[in-house]
């Protein structure tokens, strides 16, 4: 039981840093795509919070550039 818990804990520590490499995407490309998504979501969270608290006027436009793929 202790060995199984150790293996599960180790997998939670190691797997996020392993990088999923597929046939069409390398680990570096996967990491860049993930970081771009996190960066875009982080820029838009302020807009979403202001809209939900009715601080900002409602608008469908963002002040931040949205990457186009």
Secondary structure, 3 states (H helix, E strand, C coil): CHHHHHHHHHHHHHHHHHCCCCCCCCHHHHHHHHHHHHHHHHHHHHHHHHHHCCCCCCCCCCCCCCCCC
